[in-house]
Amino acid sequence: MTTDALVLDAAAQDLLFREARTANTFTDEPVTEEQVQAIYELVKYGPTAFNQQPLRVVLVRSTEGRERLVQHLADGNKAKTAAAPLVAILAADNEFHEELPTQFPHFPQAKDVFFSERSVREQSAKLNGALQAAYFIIGVRAAGLAAGPMTGYDAEGINKEFFGDGEHSVLAVVNIGKPGDDAWFPRSPRLAYDEVVTTV
């Protein structure tokens, strides 16, 4: 398959997609606040419905914070999370609609017209927050770092431990850093184009 049809150069394609993998080990090199800010400033422009921005990020840097998080993880995720240079808890703010009047200014009434019901907000926050979480992972790769996203955890426990307000829902826990020794599992297969795409 040729890469000539894409504007992004081949090295960037490899960095963001073809060579990027979910990391399971990391070096001790720290992830700086400047790197995380640069990641956010890049990925905040990813599209969402109504320009809603439900994603909230908790950076877990302290030993105490790491201990609070690890107790809610599946056993297979505990050691690598305890050792990662940085861990990000990605969550959806189910009250994102309160910001729509400023973030969707050409139709500020969207806050009440479309999102007055909690169940509708939760569904929308989950979908659009997941989109933003995916952008975040690509941003981590763009910074030359590796991401290890996980969903093996007690969601209710993390929600209560780190948010406690009933208004946030954890989407993923992401270990971040420079990949360490034996960081990757073998590349898993992907479906072929013809198995996924149809034309009507």
C-alpha positions in Angstrom: 0.0 0.0 0.0 1.4 3.4 -1.0 1.5 6.3 1.4 1.6 8.8 -1.5 -2.1 9.5 -1.2 -1.6 11.1 2.2 -0.3 14.6 2.9 1.4 13.6 6.1 4.9 12.4 5.5 5.8 8.7 6.0 7.8 9.3 9.2 4.9 11.1 10.8 2.5 8.3 9.7 4.8 5.8 11.3 5.2 7.8 14.5 1.4 8.3 15.0 0.1 5.0 13.6 2.1 2.2 11.9 5.0 2.0 14.4 3.1 3.3 17.5 2.2 0.6 20.0 0.6 0.3 23.4 3.5 0.3 25.8 3.7 -2.0 28.8 7.1 -0.9 30.2 8.7 2.6 30.4 12.1 4.1 31.2 12.6 6.4 34.2 12.7 9.5 32.0 10.1 11.9 33.4 7.2 13.4 31.4 7.2 17.1 31.9 4.4 19.5 32.5 5.4 21.3 29.3 5.0 18.1 27.3 1.5 17.5 28.7 0.5 21.1 28.0 1.8 20.8 24.4 -0.1 17.6 23.9 -3.3 19.2 25.2 -2.8 22.4 23.1 -2.5 20.2 20.0 -5.4 17.8 20.6 -8.0 20.2 21.9 -8.8 21.1 18.3 -10.1 17.6 17.5 -13.7 17.6 16.4 -16.6 16.8 18.7 -20.4 17.2 18.4 -21.5 20.8 19.2 -17.8 21.5 20.0 -18.5 19.9 23.4 -15.4 19.3 25.5 -16.3 16.7 28.1 -12.8 15.3 28.6 -11.2 15.9 32.0 -7.6 14.8 32.7 -6.2 14.0 36.2 -2.4 13.7 36.1 -1.2 11.2 38.7 2.3 12.2 39.7 2.6 11.8 43.5 3.3 8.5 45.3 0.1 9.0 47.3 -1.9 9.5 44.2 -0.4 6.5 42.5 -1.3 4.3 45.5 -4.9 5.6 45.5 -5.2 4.7 41.8 -3.4 1.3 41.7 -5.8 -0.1 44.3 -8.6 0.2 41.8 -6.8 -1.5 38.9 -7.0 -5.0 37.7 -4.0 -7.1 38.9 -2.4 -7.2 35.5 -2.3 -3.4 35.3 -1.0 -2.6 38.8 2.8 -3.1 38.4 3.2 -1.2 35.1 1.0 1.7 36.4 3.0 1.9 39.6 6.2 2.1 37.5 5.2 4.5 34.7 6.6 8.0 34.7 3.2 9.6 34.4 -0.4 8.3 34.6 -3.4 10.2 33.2 -6.9 9.4 34.3 -9.2 10.4 31.4 -12.8 11.1 32.4 -16.0 12.6 30.9 -17.6 15.5 32.6 -21.3 14.8 32.4 -22.1 18.5 33.0 -20.1 19.6 29.9 -23.3 21.3 28.7 -22.8 24.2 31.1 -19.8 25.4 28.9 -21.7 25.2 25.6 -22.8 28.9 25.6 -19.2 29.9 25.4 -17.8 26.9 23.4 -20.7 26.8 20.9 -21.5 30.5 20.7 -23.4 30.5 17.4 -26.1 28.5 19.1 -25.8 28.9 22.8 -29.3 27.5 23.3 -27.9 24.0 22.5 -27.3 23.7 26.3 -31.0 23.5 27.0 -32.4 22.4 23.7 -30.4 19.2 23.4 -28.8 18.5 26.8 -31.4 19.2 29.5 -31.8 15.5 30.3 -29.0 13.8 32.3 -29.2 10.5 30.3 -28.7 12.4 27.0 -25.7 14.2 28.5 -24.1 11.0 29.8 -24.4 9.3 26.4 -23.0 12.3 24.6 -20.2 12.8 27.1 -19.2 9.2 26.8 -19.0 9.3 23.0 -17.3 12.6 22.6 -15.1 12.1 25.6 -13.9 8.8 24.0 -13.1 10.8 20.8 -11.1 13.2 22.9 -9.3 10.4 24.7 -8.3 9.0 21.3 -7.0 12.4 20.2 -5.1 12.5 23.5 -3.4 9.2 22.8 -2.4 10.4 19.3 -1.0 13.6 20.9 1.1 11.5 23.3 2.6 9.8 20.3 3.2 13.1 18.5 5.2 14.2 21.5 7.6 11.2 20.9 6.2 9.4 23.9 4.4 6.0 24.3 0.9 5.6 25.7 -0.4 2.5 27.5 -4.2 3.0 27.7 -6.2 0.7 30.0 -9.8 -0.1 30.8 -9.1 -2.8 33.4 -10.2 -1.1 36.5 -13.0 -0.6 39.0 -14.7 2.4 37.3 -17.0 3.2 40.3 -14.0 3.1 42.6 -11.9 5.5 40.5 -14.9 7.8 40.0 -15.4 8.0 43.8 -11.7 8.2 44.6 -10.7 11.0 42.2 -13.9 12.9 41.5 -16.4 12.1 44.2 -19.1 14.4 42.8 -21.2 12.0 40.7 -20.7 14.2 37.7 -17.6 12.5 36.1 -17.2 9.1 34.5 -13.7 7.6 34.0 -13.1 6.6 30.4 -9.5 5.2 30.5 -6.3 5.2 32.5 -3.2 5.9 30.4 0.4 5.2 31.3 2.7 7.7 29.6 6.5 7.8 29.0 9.4 6.7 26.9 9.1 2.9 26.1 11.3 0.6 28.2 12.7 -2.8 27.6 10.2 -5.4 26.1 7.6 -2.7 25.9 5.5 -4.2 23.2 3.4 -7.3 22.6 3.6 -8.6 19.0 1.6 -6.5 16.6 -2.0 -7.8 16.4 -3.7 -8.2 13.0 -6.0 -5.6 11.6 -9.0 -6.1 9.3 -8.4 -5.4 5.6 -9.9 -2.5 3.8 -12.4 -4.7 1.9 -13.6 -6.2 5.2 -14.5 -2.8 6.6 -15.4 -0.4 3.8 -18.4 -0.7 1.5 -19.7 1.7 -1.1 -23.3 2.4 -1.9 
